[in-house]
Each structure stands twice: as structure tokens, then as C-alpha cells.
Amino acid sequence: MLSVEGLHVETHGKEILHGVNLSVEAGETHALFGPNGSGKTTLLMAIMGFPRYKITAGRILFKGQDITQASLDERARLGIGMSFQRPPVVRGVKTRDMVRACMGGREDDEAVASLAARLNMGDLMDREINYGFSGGEIKRSELLQLLAQGPDLVLLDEPESGVDLVNIALIGQMINELLQKELKRNRTRSGLIITHTGHILDYVNATRGYVLLNGSVVCQRDAHECLDTIKKNGYEGCVKCLK
Amino acid sequence: MSKIVRSNKRRELAEKALDKKPSLGEDIDLSRYSSTAEEHAYQEKPSELPAQDKAQLMKVGLMLDDASQRSGTFVQIDRSVVHSSTSQEGVEVLAVTQALEKYDWLQDYWWHAVSVDQDKFTAQAEIDLQNGYFIRALPGAKVVYPVQACLYIAHKNLAQKVHNIIIAEEGSELHIITGCAAHPMSASGLHIGVSEFYIKRGAKVTFTMIHNWAPEIEVRPRSGAILEEGAVFLSNYVSMKPIRSLQMYPVARCIGEGAIVRFNSILVAPPGSHLDVGSRVLLNAKGSRAEIVSRTITTGGTIVARGHIAGSAPEVKGHLECRGLILSERGTIHAIPELKGEVAGIDLSHEAAVGKIAEEEVEYLMSRGLGRDEATAMIVRGFLRVDIEGLPPELAEELKSAVEVSEKELF
């Protein structure tokens, strides 16, 4: 599904990622760990294709196709979708308009309404997107948009941050839906999730985990083992492990 | 008009002001324009107006073939009133010259909310009055459907001068949709439109004006509103088509406790257009409130977006919001919000912002699969969407569709 090869990325004239390699097979979900500033968000933004994140070397393959030069909207239409940590407010554009846009012409008002109801989004549908939204509301709105978009590769930037304990189960459930976890086999959708706390891994079954430190992947192993080690020894433990 | 006895004093004031330059906006040499035009025949049925004119009128929201969703209709072409009718009890729609003949008391309203000697334009409207509309809701009348009015320039190079009077008697409710337009072939023209609104105790007026002029038309509306206790005035103004120059600064005066005024403007200036548009509210009575919202876009023209709220009574509240988008390399938006407080215990605020579309917002939409142009169009549509509190849903829908028709031409 996704293969990142020797990726170097710079933003604002500074190199952030120094040759990252990872690959996610169809139907798999992987987790990205790492301290603040280690380059996790940069990696997702570069995969998504944001022009501010300039790929200076390496390549990205998606469904076997080299998309390194593809534009942001082309990548979205090819089947990559991302939920943002701090999406911008777009005044006058309502959540409903965004959801419709995500459906790209396959408009289905009933399906949208039932999705919105399940995500407790009913009253947010007619509000301006992200305007005055709480942390939890942003997460739910981002997930609703992704569910409408239905991408094959889902990039999630800290989907659980700012979400209370009651809603985290709901978020987890929606992510599982997004990633077709109800299917026992033949899952086609893949995910790459940034998580600080790992809480989301109680709900979402990620197989592999990566630890990103200073712009390089320093470790990859089973996601839960990865998290346990970090919990026990901190990221310093990962550094020691390297030595 | 010989029967109309007009006050000599007002005429004298007007004569003295014939050369008085306007305090804002470009001065206009009135000798460039003609004051005469051929007469247009009165039509009992608005559906029988000439096809091309009808098409232009429909664009500004007029329903001429089936007016069942309207409680009254007024159409003036050049100097001639070609149709005026009402279909609901409790509402009057007349040519203003007719109304002056019918009601002596109308003299008490004439030039009461706007000064006759404000400038050369008001003076012209007094000296060479051509016509205009008189719309009145009788006490307690709730006029369900809007009254539609249109002032239209067909004659090349005409200076059209009209004086409109709108009266909402106590406890009444009145909705007006007015569209102004020009024949596409009338290369140039000047429209001088005086409008005076009198909104009595507990009455409510919503006034939606859609301008659809032509690239060589100059427009100088002069409007004033007086609100009594508990009165509500919602005024919406849309001008999105090329226009040579437009300058207006309507003033609403709240003289009764708890009166409420909302002005909303949506302005687009294509290259070659110069718009100087503001709204002013004087909160002169306790507990009165005002909100002024403007959304301006330049695609190459110039916009001066003014706003002024002055509070001189206790417990008044006002908010002013000017937001401007610059969508081309050339083009100017000058936002001038002003607040003036003269007593303690008032609450006035404003926010103004002028800039280009934020790249971050465009990219956010692109990450959902929209192309750059689609994303930009969606942001602009959102920017132009003004949700107007208190506007009946049918009117909100009409305003929305008027904006949508024009915004399609933006891209």
C-alpha cells in the first residue's frame, strides 16, 4: 500500500527528516512514536503532499505508483486521507459543506446524517468548520470527514489528544470502522497513526510501531512492545537501545 | 405633478445645494447626464414588460410572471412608473408622486430622515424629482410575502432621480426586496436614489437591495432610517457586478428605546469599479442595538468599506465587522470602522480584517480531494455567506441565490 524510501524532507529551509524508510501493507495499521519535534507530523504531512514539506531526496510509493511528485489534491483523490491535529478555521464553510466535499460527488445525505449522529456531530454540522470547536469536537469532525472520504490509506495525527475518556472509545470505534476492522480478512485499508500516549492502541489494533528520533526511524518492532518499552524506559531507553 | 404643493423652504435649500460637492466619494459633473428620457407605457401586468428588460429584472430577484409570492410590485423604468400594485391587505404600494397627492401628511416625512441639502445629489432629487416608490404597512399589518420594487435605467446617459418613502406603521411587519439594474445597452447613466425609512413603535422592516448595474453606471443612493421604540430594521445590500462608481452611507437613527438595526453588505469590485460603501447607526435611545457586517471582495477594483456606530444613550450595544478579501494582484480594500461612545455603560466593538485567502485553508480543502480552484471557490462562497439573524427563511433563500448567481461569475 505505502512504501517510504530514504525520505529526506525539509521545511522552512531546514531538513527535518533524514532518510526515513517504512512500509505499510494493505490492511495493516502502524503506529508512530517519538518525542515532540522528532518529525512525526512532518512525515505525515510529506506523505499527504503538503507543499511546505519539501521532499529533497527519496520517494514515496502508493499502491505501487511513485507519487513523490504528485500534488496534495491528487494524492487525496488517489486515496490518501489525513486527520489533522490543528486544522484551520474556514469561516462561512460549514462542517456539512466539508463532509459533502469529502464525498467528492458521491453525495448521500442520509448516510452523512447517520454518520454524524453516531459521532455525536449533529449539532456541529451547521457550524463553521473548526470555529470554536473543542479539542474533542475537532477530532470527531476530522474523523467524520475521513469516513465520508473513505481513503485507502489513513494518516492520523494524534487522534486521541484532547479527547475525554468517554469519547476515546467512540473515537477508537470510528477509527476501526475507517480501517475496516470488522472484516476478519481481506481488509484493504491501511493506517499510520501518530500517538503520544498510546491510549488509542487500547482500541485500535496496530501491528508495527516505529520510534522516530531527530528525524530518523531508530526502531521498529511490534507496536505494543514498542509502547511498553517507551513507557518503561522513556525515549532515552530507545536511545540507549541504539547504543 | 403640478398639484403637489411642495415646501418652498425645502426647495430653496435644495437650490442652494445644487453645486454642493458630496462629502465622500468622487464628485460627478451632472451636466454630463441628460434628465430626459422617452416615456415607457404602463403595464397592468408586469409579465407583459419587454422581454429583455424582464430578463434583467429577474436577475435582481423580481418575480414578474408569477407574483403570487409577492404582496406588491413596483417597477420604474427611467422616469416612468410602468407598474405598481398590491395583492395583500394592509400594504400600500404607490408611485411616490401619487402618494404625495393622496396624502397631505406625507409632507411630514418628506426629507425628514435625509437632508435635502446634504449634497448636489439630494438637491437634484428635490428639484427634478422623477418619481420613486411609496411603500407602507398599515398599523398591525403583518405582510407575509415581500413587496418587490425595481428601479431600472434603459435610456442611455440618463440621470435617474427617485425619492422613495417606506413607512411601517406601529406593530407592522414589512419585507421589501428591491433590485436596481440597467439595460445592458445603456452604456452610461447616473442613479440618484433617496430612500427614507420610518419604522414606528414595535414595527419591523427587512429591506434587501440587490444592485445589478452596468460597468459605466454611477450610483449615489442617499438613505436614512428613523426607528421608534422596539422597532427593528434589517437592511441587506448586495452589489457584485461591475459598476463605475458607487458611494453610499445610509444612516439609521434609533430614537426609541430598544430599537435594533442590522446592516449587512456584500460587495464585489471587479477591475474598474469603485465602491465607497458604509453604514452608520446612531444609538440615541436607551438599550438600542446595532450590528454592521460587511464582506468585501476585490478582483481588481477599489472598495472603501466604512462603518460607524455612535452611542449616546445608556445600555446601548453595537458591533461592527468588516472583512475584506483581495483576490487579485491589483485591487484595494480600505476598511474604516469607527466607534464613538458618549456616555458610560455602553458596549461598542469592532473587528476588521483585510487580506488574501489563507494558503493553509486552501490546502486543508485540497487534502480532502478538491482541486485548488474548487477549494478557493468554496472558501469564497463561505466568506460571502452571511447568516442574517431574523431574516425570514424565504428571504434568506432569495438572498443566498442572488449571491450564488453572481459568485459563479467570479471564477
Chai-1 contact restraints between the chains, C-beta under 6 A:
chainA,res_idxA,chainB,res_idxB,connection_type,confidence,min_distance_angstrom,max_distance_angstrom,comment,restraint_id
A,M48,B,S367,contact,1.0,0.0,6.0,A-B,restraint_1
A,L72,B,M366,contact,1.0,0.0,6.0,A-B,restraint_2
A,L72,B,S367,contact,1.0,0.0,6.0,A-B,restraint_3
A,D73,B,M366,contact,1.0,0.0,6.0,A-B,restraint_4
A,D73,B,G371,contact,1.0,0.0,6.0,A-B,restraint_5
A,A76,B,S367,contact,1.0,0.0,6.0,A-B,restraint_6
A,A76,B,G369,contact,1.0,0.0,6.0,A-B,restraint_7
A,R77,B,G369,contact,1.0,0.0,6.0,A-B,restraint_8
A,M82,B,S367,contact,1.0,0.0,6.0,A-B,restraint_9
A,P87,B,Y364,contact,1.0,0.0,6.0,A-B,restraint_10
A,P88,B,E360,contact,1.0,0.0,6.0,A-B,restraint_11
A,P88,B,E361,contact,1.0,0.0,6.0,A-B,restraint_12
A,P88,B,Y364,contact,1.0,0.0,6.0,A-B,restraint_13
A,V90,B,E361,contact,1.0,0.0,6.0,A-B,restraint_14
A,V90,B,G382,contact,1.0,0.0,6.0,A-B,restraint_15
A,G92,B,G382,contact,1.0,0.0,6.0,A-B,restraint_16
A,G92,B,F383,contact,1.0,0.0,6.0,A-B,restraint_17
A,G92,B,R385,contact,1.0,0.0,6.0,A-B,restraint_18
A,V93,B,G382,contact,1.0,0.0,6.0,A-B,restraint_19
A,A101,B,R368,contact,1.0,0.0,6.0,A-B,restraint_20
A,A101,B,L370,contact,1.0,0.0,6.0,A-B,restraint_21
A,C102,B,R368,contact,1.0,0.0,6.0,A-B,restraint_22
A,G104,B,G369,contact,1.0,0.0,6.0,A-B,restraint_23
